[in-house]
Amino acid sequence: MHVVVTGGAGFIGGHLATAFLRDGHDVTVFDNLASFYDPRLKEHTLDIHREVASETDGTYAFRDGDVRDAEAVREVVADA
Ligand SMILES: NC(=O)c1ccc[n+]([C@@H]2O[C@H](COP(=O)([O-])OP(=O)(O)OC[C@H]3O[C@@H](n4cnc5c(N)ncnc54)[C@H](O)[C@@H]3O)[C@@H](O)[C@H]2O)c1
């Protein structure tokens, strides 16, 4: 299954995306990397995703985008 996780660079979404990857799903994280806190924490989360994805059958993609951008959301969920 192809899963899109909005806010996937954050705390809850990051763990969710890791769990989907571990279960072998294709995962796209859609996040605007908002700077509420240290962006290095988000970069670390995205590194974990890539590492887990490299050990599973699923594919992984990160899309930098804003959920308020309707066209970007339509595009990212098109085959999810
Ligand atoms: N962490 C908790 O214990 C907890 C408990 C109850 C509710 N919540 C709620 O769950 C949600 C996620 O919490 P979290 O702790 O993972 O927060 P977080 O800040 O770690 O993650 C949120 C992610 O959403 C992204 N984001 C913010 N605005 C965006 C936008 N317009 N478009 C795309 N991405 C955007 C941010 O860049 C961030 O990576 C929040 O609404 C929070 O209030 C969290």
The ligand as an SDF file (V2000), in Angstrom:
LIG
                    3D

 44 48  0  0  0  0  0  0  0  0999 V2000
    2.9490   14.9270   20.5090 N   0  0  0  0  0  0  0  0  0  0  0  0
    1.8990   14.7220   21.3230 C   0  0  0  0  0  0  0  0  0  0  0  0
    2.0020   14.1470   22.4250 O   0  0  0  0  0  0  0  0  0  0  0  0
    0.5050   15.1650   20.8910 C   0  0  0  0  0  0  0  0  0  0  0  0
   -0.5840   14.8620   21.7140 C   0  0  0  0  0  0  0  0  0  0  0  0
   -1.8640   15.2440   21.3030 C   0  0  0  0  0  0  0  0  0  0  0  0
   -2.0310   15.9090   20.0970 C   0  0  0  0  0  0  0  0  0  0  0  0
   -0.9770   16.2040   19.3320 N   0  0  0  0  0  0  0  0  0  0  0  0
   -1.2050   16.8880   18.0570 C   0  0  0  0  0  0  0  0  0  0  0  0
   -0.7940   16.0420   16.9710 O   0  0  0  0  0  0  0  0  0  0  0  0
   -0.2320   16.8470   15.9290 C   0  0  0  0  0  0  0  0  0  0  0  0
    1.2120   16.4090   15.6330 C   0  0  0  0  0  0  0  0  0  0  0  0
    1.9750   16.5010   16.8460 O   0  0  0  0  0  0  0  0  0  0  0  0
    3.5450   16.2980   16.8280 P   0  0  0  0  0  0  0  0  0  0  0  0
    3.9600   16.1950   18.2600 O   0  0  0  0  0  0  0  0  0  0  0  0
    3.9030   15.1970   15.8850 O   0  0  0  0  0  0  0  0  0  0  0  0
    4.0050   17.7340   16.2640 O   0  0  0  0  0  0  0  0  0  0  0  0
    5.3180   18.0680   15.4430 P   0  0  0  0  0  0  0  0  0  0  0  0
    5.4190   19.5630   15.4460 O   0  0  0  0  0  0  0  0  0  0  0  0
    6.4740   17.2810   15.8940 O   0  0  0  0  0  0  0  0  0  0  0  0
    4.9570   17.5840   13.9790 O   0  0  0  0  0  0  0  0  0  0  0  0
    4.0840   18.2760   13.1380 C   0  0  0  0  0  0  0  0  0  0  0  0
    4.7060   18.2520   11.7440 C   0  0  0  0  0  0  0  0  0  0  0  0
    3.7920   18.8880   10.8510 O   0  0  0  0  0  0  0  0  0  0  0  0
    4.5160   19.7270    9.9840 C   0  0  0  0  0  0  0  0  0  0  0  0
    3.6240   20.7900    9.5580 N   0  0  0  0  0  0  0  0  0  0  0  0
    3.1250   21.8260   10.2970 C   0  0  0  0  0  0  0  0  0  0  0  0
    2.3540   22.6060    9.5320 N   0  0  0  0  0  0  0  0  0  0  0  0
    2.3590   22.0480    8.2810 C   0  0  0  0  0  0  0  0  0  0  0  0
    1.7320   22.4170    7.0580 C   0  0  0  0  0  0  0  0  0  0  0  0
    0.9520   23.5020    6.9560 N   0  0  0  0  0  0  0  0  0  0  0  0
    1.9310   21.6170    5.9780 N   0  0  0  0  0  0  0  0  0  0  0  0
    2.7200   20.5250    6.0610 C   0  0  0  0  0  0  0  0  0  0  0  0
    3.3320   20.1190    7.2040 N   0  0  0  0  0  0  0  0  0  0  0  0
    3.1480   20.8860    8.2960 C   0  0  0  0  0  0  0  0  0  0  0  0
    5.6770   20.2500   10.8050 C   0  0  0  0  0  0  0  0  0  0  0  0
    6.7710   20.6510    9.9980 O   0  0  0  0  0  0  0  0  0  0  0  0
    6.0120   19.0450   11.6740 C   0  0  0  0  0  0  0  0  0  0  0  0
    7.0400   18.2530   11.0960 O   0  0  0  0  0  0  0  0  0  0  0  0
   -0.3260   18.3010   16.4190 C   0  0  0  0  0  0  0  0  0  0  0  0
   -1.5040   18.8690   15.9020 O   0  0  0  0  0  0  0  0  0  0  0  0
   -0.3930   18.1500   17.9150 C   0  0  0  0  0  0  0  0  0  0  0  0
   -1.0490   19.2700   18.5050 O   0  0  0  0  0  0  0  0  0  0  0  0
    0.3000   15.8360   19.6970 C   0  0  0  0  0  0  0  0  0  0  0  0
  1  2  1  0
  2  3  2  0
  2  4  1  0
  4  5  1  0
  4 44  2  0
  5  6  2  0
  6  7  1  0
  7  8  2  0
  8  9  1  0
  8 44  1  0
  9 10  1  0
  9 42  1  0
 10 11  1  0
 11 12  1  0
 11 40  1  0
 12 13  1  0
 13 14  1  0
 14 15  2  0
 14 16  1  0
 14 17  1  0
 17 18  1  0
 18 19  2  0
 18 20  1  0
 18 21  1  0
 21 22  1  0
 22 23  1  0
 23 24  1  0
 23 38  1  0
 24 25  1  0
 25 26  1  0
 25 36  1  0
 26 27  1  0
 26 35  1  0
 27 28  2  0
 28 29  1  0
 29 30  1  0
 29 35  2  0
 30 31  1  0
 30 32  2  0
 32 33  1  0
 33 34  2  0
 34 35  1  0
 36 37  1  0
 36 38  1  0
 38 39  1  0
 40 41  1  0
 40 42  1  0
 42 43  1  0
M  CHG  2   8   1  16  -1
M  END
$$$$
